[in-house]
Amino acid sequence: MAGRMLRWSLELSEFNIRYEGRKALKAQVLADFVAEMAFPETSACNAKKWTLYVDGYSSSSGSGAGIILEIGEGTLIEVSLSLSFPTSNNQAEYEALLAGLHLANDLEAEEIEVLTDSQLVASHISGEYQVKRDHLAEYLTLVRKRTAKFKNAMVRHIPREHNARADVLSKLASTRKKGGNKSVIQEILPKPSTKSPVGITHVNAIGDMSCWMTLVYNYLTSELLSDDPKEAAIVRRRACSYVLVENRLYRRGFFIPLLKCIDEGTTPHVLREIHEGINSQHLGGRSLARKLLRAGYYQPTMQHDTKEYVKRCDKCQRFRDMHITPLNDLRSLSSPCPFAWWDMDLLGPFVTRTNQNKYLIVSVDYLTKWIEAEPSAKITSLNVLRFYKRNILARFGIPLT
């Protein structure tokens, strides 16, 4: 090989060929690559104008949300969000919108245009439609809070065919299979966005004095009492039924386990979970109160709260048992005053008893339904007159009829 290289060098020396290094060429190639692949200034992640496509999907097989975040003509992010809790179509649309706004806020977007194919959601935000359901009103409040973080945010309705890609992503999330679709960001939302953490039994001495637990808690922790002797005595007597476990108030009894004490703000949430949750039976007021105790919760006014909650439950009012007993006409009283009109009847014969009595003379007052009765051996006019004189005339006076 060395001899061959020497021979080539001798043969090529007559052509005046010389070697030059390739450092300058490598630098030029690197510069061209950087210039070609660098994003223009208008496509940077901190650009001002963003476009957000959102769509929600709900079915018996699952629920999902599709999110597409664009700027200009280039798609930056596509997210397929799986909802691991039961939702309606409208709730899924709101979850997709909230997730998209949260994503745009994380990317420090300043202006955003939201495009959705849900006429209901777009009309709720614009104010054209009135929100009638409480859970949708909570979603609308969250949406307005998140859109307030942008300098300019607009929500616009578009036809479904213009939102086909987001629709595909939402259905992709609801039919998600483990290990597939590696090119799309897939996430799971474990609980609704409107569900905030609930502090059930934590009360402290500087808390809200309107809470029924505060006075008992203050007495058990630091023996703080009111200046009023009567109120102080009531708190001492009431505190005997409560105990603190890990700085939380529990109701105790002789034959019941410790019950967590809940305040007025937490009671609606607990009642909703027990009455309409995963094991819901839509029980009546008294049954719901007993189930609340079996679940381990206590509130002094739970009997009244459960009855009022059942009255406000839409399904309970729609499908409850209806009384279809026909109404009767009102009837006026036939007797003007007590013991004015009497009715008399003769009953028998019965089994012969003492003094050969086997008949019964009965008289009833029309107004008070007072009964006078006397046994008789035989039915004669003399016996009836004697009964009438002794039991009616002598005791109640002469009747009108």
TIVEXGU-269138 format. One line per 4 residues: number of its first residue (from 1); their letters; for each residue x, y, z of C-alpha. Coordinates in nm, 3 decimals, decimal comma. Layout:
<batis>
NUM> A> X:Y:Z | ...
</batis>
This chain:
<batis>
1> MAGR> 0,000:0,000:0,000 | 0,286:0,241:0,083 | 0,451:0,176:-0,255 | 0,126:0,232:-0,439
5> MLRW> 0,066:0,567:-0,262 | 0,422:0,677:-0,351 | 0,369:0,588:-0,717 | 0,040:0,785:-0,728
9> SLEL> 0,207:1,089:-0,577 | 0,480:1,083:-0,841 | 0,232:1,045:-1,125 | 0,005:1,327:-1,001
13> SEFN> 0,283:1,572:-0,920 | 0,287:1,701:-1,278 | -0,075:1,833:-1,240 | 0,015:2,076:-0,956
17> IRYE> -0,254:1,932:-0,720 | -0,243:2,047:-0,358 | -0,445:1,955:-0,046 | -0,660:2,206:0,150
21> GRKA> -0,829:2,143:0,485 | -1,211:2,120:0,521 | -1,251:2,323:0,840 | -1,406:2,622:0,665
25> LKAQ> -1,644:2,391:0,476 | -1,763:2,225:0,798 | -1,830:2,563:0,955 | -2,032:2,674:0,652
29> VLAD> -2,242:2,356:0,656 | -2,317:2,402:1,026 | -2,417:2,765:0,969 | -2,646:2,665:0,680
33> FVAE> -2,808:2,396:0,899 | -2,872:2,636:1,187 | -3,018:2,898:0,950 | -3,246:2,640:0,790
37> MAFP> -3,377:2,475:1,107 | -3,414:2,783:1,328 | -3,779:2,887:1,385 | -3,875:3,233:1,271
41> ETSA> -3,945:3,490:1,536 | -4,322:3,476:1,482 | -4,327:3,102:1,553 | -4,151:3,110:1,887
45> CNAK> -4,324:2,967:2,192 | -4,369:3,313:2,339 | -4,560:3,439:2,036 | -4,860:3,656:2,102
49> KWTL> -5,137:3,509:1,884 | -5,241:3,148:1,942 | -5,523:2,935:1,807 | -5,674:2,661:2,021
53> YVDG> -5,899:2,383:1,886 | -6,086:2,184:2,151 | -6,343:1,906:2,142 | -6,494:1,670:2,399
57> YSSS> -6,640:1,323:2,354 | -6,845:1,103:2,586 | -6,990:0,756:2,535 | -7,054:0,435:2,724
61> SGSG> -6,703:0,315:2,638 | -6,530:0,619:2,786 | -6,478:0,994:2,770 | -6,198:1,202:2,624
65> AGII> -6,089:1,547:2,510 | -5,890:1,659:2,208 | -5,667:1,970:2,214 | -5,472:2,130:1,929
69> LEIG> -5,260:2,441:1,991 | -5,149:2,622:1,674 | -4,974:2,937:1,571 | -4,992:3,049:1,212
73> EGTL> -5,000:2,746:0,986 | -4,781:2,522:1,203 | -4,926:2,287:1,462 | -4,722:2,299:1,778
77> IEVS> -4,894:2,066:2,023 | -5,159:1,794:1,998 | -5,296:1,645:2,319 | -5,535:1,352:2,363
81> LSLS> -5,680:1,374:2,716 | -5,855:1,074:2,870 | -6,123:1,145:3,135 | -6,130:0,868:3,394
85> FPTS> -6,464:0,972:3,549 | -6,822:0,963:3,415 | -6,908:1,275:3,217 | -7,169:1,412:2,983
89> NNQA> -7,088:1,556:2,641 | -7,116:1,914:2,769 | -6,892:1,839:3,066 | -6,633:1,681:2,836
93> EYEA> -6,639:1,994:2,617 | -6,572:2,213:2,919 | -6,290:1,985:3,039 | -6,125:2,009:2,697
97> LLAG> -6,156:2,388:2,701 | -6,009:2,418:3,053 | -5,719:2,186:2,970 | -5,642:2,382:2,653
101> LHLA> -5,646:2,716:2,837 | -5,419:2,573:3,105 | -5,175:2,451:2,838 | -5,173:2,788:2,661
105> NDLE> -5,114:2,965:2,991 | -4,816:2,739:3,067 | -4,666:2,838:2,730 | -4,705:3,206:2,825
109> AEEI> -4,948:3,289:2,547 | -5,082:3,644:2,554 | -5,364:3,635:2,298 | -5,566:3,324:2,220
113> EVLT> -5,859:3,235:1,998 | -6,053:2,925:2,105 | -6,245:2,732:1,838 | -6,501:2,473:1,948
117> DSQL> -6,782:2,291:1,772 | -7,003:2,303:2,086 | -7,272:2,564:2,033 | -7,376:2,535:2,399
121> VASH> -7,029:2,608:2,543 | -6,967:2,900:2,307 | -7,309:3,049:2,382 | -7,260:3,009:2,758
125> ISGE> -6,934:3,203:2,745 | -7,074:3,474:2,518 | -7,384:3,509:2,736 | -7,634:3,416:2,464
129> YQVK> -7,750:3,105:2,655 | -7,837:3,091:3,023 | -7,668:2,824:3,235 | -7,938:2,612:3,400
133> RDHL> -7,734:2,333:3,562 | -7,519:2,394:3,868 | -7,220:2,185:3,758 | -7,203:2,368:3,423
137> AEYL> -7,216:2,700:3,608 | -6,909:2,593:3,805 | -6,729:2,510:3,480 | -6,824:2,847:3,332
141> TLVR> -6,681:3,025:3,636 | -6,349:2,839:3,596 | -6,334:2,921:3,225 | -6,381:3,291:3,291
145> KRTA> -6,111:3,287:3,557 | -5,862:3,126:3,319 | -5,946:3,347:3,021 | -5,892:3,651:3,244
149> KFKN> -5,521:3,558:3,261 | -5,478:3,642:2,890 | -5,462:3,989:2,743 | -5,718:3,891:2,483
153> AMVR> -5,919:3,567:2,473 | -6,206:3,488:2,237 | -6,420:3,175:2,214 | -6,586:3,111:1,878
157> HIPR> -6,810:2,834:1,747 | -6,711:2,653:1,427 | -6,878:2,370:1,230 | -6,788:2,016:1,329
161> EHNA> -6,617:1,944:0,996 | -6,368:2,226:1,066 | -6,277:2,065:1,397 | -6,224:1,711:1,269
165> RADV> -5,869:1,669:1,401 | -5,962:1,762:1,758 | -6,263:1,531:1,733 | -6,033:1,244:1,632
169> LSKL> -5,804:1,315:1,929 | -6,098:1,313:2,172 | -6,221:0,977:2,043 | -5,864:0,849:2,047
173> ASTR> -5,846:0,927:2,419 | -6,174:0,747:2,493 | -6,049:0,433:2,314 | -5,691:0,456:2,438
177> KKGG> -5,486:0,136:2,438 | -5,175:0,093:2,645 | -4,852:0,124:2,450 | -4,995:0,278:2,133
181> NKSV> -4,998:0,621:1,965 | -4,648:0,725:2,064 | -4,654:1,035:1,839 | -4,940:1,203:2,026
185> IQEI> -4,927:1,336:2,382 | -5,175:1,136:2,587 | -5,274:1,230:2,940 | -5,533:1,117:3,195
189> LPKP> -5,751:1,351:3,399 | -5,846:1,161:3,720 | -6,121:1,394:3,848 | -6,335:1,685:3,725
193> STKS> -6,176:2,028:3,717 | -6,456:2,167:3,935 | -6,383:1,918:4,213 | -6,164:2,097:4,463
197> PVGI> -6,002:1,934:4,768 | -6,244:1,935:5,058 | -6,131:1,977:5,417 | -6,395:1,783:5,604
201> THVN> -6,314:1,797:5,973 | -6,024:2,037:6,020 | -6,123:2,325:6,249 | -5,894:2,559:6,436
205> AIGD> -5,939:2,815:6,709 | -5,904:3,111:6,476 | -6,148:2,973:6,219 | -6,492:3,091:6,126
209> MSCW> -6,692:3,156:6,444 | -7,015:3,084:6,255 | -6,917:2,715:6,229 | -7,094:2,502:6,488
213> MTLV> -6,771:2,311:6,568 | -6,561:2,614:6,663 | -6,684:2,660:7,020 | -6,644:2,291:7,105
217> YNYL> -6,304:2,275:6,938 | -6,178:2,581:7,125 | -6,293:2,436:7,456 | -6,131:2,097:7,396
221> TSEL> -5,800:2,246:7,284 | -5,754:2,548:7,510 | -6,065:2,556:7,736 | -6,182:2,884:7,584
225> LSDD> -6,541:2,968:7,683 | -6,786:3,249:7,636 | -6,836:3,515:7,904 | -7,203:3,420:7,922
229> PKEA> -7,241:3,155:8,200 | -7,539:2,984:8,030 | -7,362:2,953:7,696 | -7,045:2,832:7,870
233> AIVR> -7,244:2,562:8,050 | -7,401:2,451:7,721 | -7,057:2,422:7,556 | -6,920:2,218:7,849
237> RRAC> -7,214:1,979:7,836 | -7,193:1,946:7,459 | -6,816:1,887:7,460 | -6,864:1,563:7,653
241> SYVL> -6,994:1,401:7,334 | -6,690:1,496:7,123 | -6,325:1,401:7,109 | -6,019:1,528:6,921
245> VENR> -5,818:1,278:6,715 | -5,513:1,418:6,534 | -5,652:1,771:6,575 | -5,985:1,674:6,417
249> LYRR> -6,325:1,674:6,583 | -6,522:1,348:6,610 | -6,860:1,266:6,760 | -6,854:0,973:7,000
253> GFFI> -7,123:0,757:7,158 | -7,175:0,438:7,359 | -7,291:0,215:7,074 | -7,160:0,396:6,764
257> PLLK> -6,808:0,439:6,620 | -6,640:0,777:6,600 | -6,814:1,001:6,346 | -6,634:1,276:6,156
261> CIDE> -6,785:1,617:6,217 | -6,852:1,819:5,903 | -6,938:2,186:5,870 | -7,215:2,356:5,675
265> GTTP> -6,998:2,413:5,369 | -6,897:2,047:5,342 | -7,243:1,900:5,405 | -7,377:1,952:5,045
269> HVLR> -7,069:1,780:4,898 | -7,102:1,478:5,130 | -7,476:1,451:5,068 | -7,422:1,467:4,692
273> EIHE> -7,165:1,187:4,704 | -7,387:0,962:4,918 | -7,718:1,045:4,746 | -7,598:1,062:4,384
277> GINS> -7,252:0,900:4,396 | -7,131:0,565:4,266 | -7,353:0,370:4,509 | -7,646:0,609:4,489
281> QHLG> -7,997:0,486:4,558 | -8,173:0,824:4,579 | -8,304:0,750:4,928 | -8,555:0,959:5,116
285> GRSL> -8,466:1,216:5,381 | -8,467:0,990:5,688 | -8,295:0,699:5,509 | -8,031:0,937:5,372
289> ARKL> -7,960:1,068:5,723 | -7,910:0,714:5,855 | -7,684:0,631:5,562 | -7,483:0,945:5,638
293> LRAG> -7,424:0,811:5,990 | -7,326:0,468:5,857 | -7,076:0,639:5,626 | -6,911:0,792:5,934
297> YYQP> -7,021:1,158:5,918 | -7,208:1,374:6,167 | -7,378:1,712:6,154 | -7,632:1,835:6,414
301> TMQH> -7,886:1,944:6,152 | -7,844:1,647:5,920 | -8,210:1,540:5,952 | -8,328:1,876:5,821
305> DTKE> -8,044:1,900:5,566 | -8,117:1,557:5,415 | -8,490:1,631:5,378 | -8,419:1,965:5,208
309> YVKR> -8,159:1,805:4,980 | -8,404:1,536:4,865 | -8,662:1,806:4,791 | -8,410:1,978:4,559
313> CDKC> -8,301:1,655:4,384 | -8,431:1,666:4,026 | -8,449:1,287:3,977 | -8,622:1,228:4,310
317> QRFR> -8,890:1,480:4,221 | -8,938:1,345:3,868 | -8,959:0,976:3,947 | -9,097:0,963:4,300
321> DMHI> -9,417:0,770:4,383 | -9,726:0,968:4,291 | -10,041:0,944:4,499 | -10,329:0,888:4,257
325> TPLN> -10,612:0,846:4,507 | -10,919:1,020:4,361 | -11,039:1,326:4,546 | -11,378:1,323:4,717
329> DLRS> -11,628:1,606:4,733 | -11,654:1,788:5,061 | -11,958:1,695:5,263 | -12,126:1,927:5,510
333> LSSP> -12,206:1,807:5,863 | -12,564:1,685:5,899 | -12,584:1,761:6,272 | -12,574:2,125:6,386
337> CPFA> -12,436:2,052:6,734 | -12,338:1,757:6,957 | -12,615:1,518:7,066 | -12,874:1,689:6,844
341> WWDM> -12,924:1,406:6,593 | -12,922:1,042:6,703 | -12,933:0,722:6,501 | -13,071:0,401:6,654
345> DLLG> -13,036:0,041:6,539 | -13,128:-0,307:6,667 | -12,868:-0,584:6,636 | -12,907:-0,958:6,686
349> PFVT> -12,978:-1,223:6,763 | -12,644:-1,319:6,917 | -12,545:-1,612:7,139 | -12,762:-1,612:7,449
353> RTNQ> -12,584:-1,463:7,749 | -12,668:-1,366:8,107 | -13,038:-1,291:8,174 | -13,120:-1,446:7,836
357> NKYL> -12,981:-1,142:7,653 | -12,927:-1,205:7,282 | -13,014:-0,866:7,126 | -12,841:-0,529:7,133
361> IVSV> -12,992:-0,180:7,117 | -12,739:0,075:6,980 | -12,767:0,452:6,936 | -12,498:0,679:6,775
365> DYLT> -12,471:1,060:6,776 | -12,420:1,200:6,422 | -12,167:1,471:6,513 | -11,947:1,324:6,786
369> KWIE> -12,001:0,955:6,695 | -12,074:0,886:7,064 | -12,220:0,538:7,115 | -12,482:0,421:7,365
373> AEPS> -12,557:0,047:7,375 | -12,759:-0,191:7,598 | -12,826:-0,568:7,582 | -13,185:-0,696:7,578
377> AKIT> -13,360:-1,033:7,596 | -13,621:-0,943:7,336 | -13,699:-0,656:7,104 | -14,017:-0,480:7,209
381> SLNV> -14,135:-0,122:7,188 | -14,134:-0,100:7,566 | -13,766:-0,201:7,590 | -13,671:0,050:7,318
385> LRFY> -13,860:0,332:7,490 | -13,703:0,244:7,827 | -13,352:0,249:7,666 | -13,426:0,579:7,492
389> KRNI> -13,553:0,744:7,810 | -13,275:0,616:8,036 | -12,970:0,656:7,802 | -13,064:0,950:7,576
393> LARF> -13,325:1,178:7,735 | -13,199:1,152:8,092 | -12,834:1,209:7,997 | -12,826:1,439:7,692
397> GIPL> -13,169:1,602:7,684 | -13,430:1,606:7,411 | -13,260:1,581:7,064 | -13,372:1,760:6,752
401> T> -13,401:1,443:6,550
</batis>
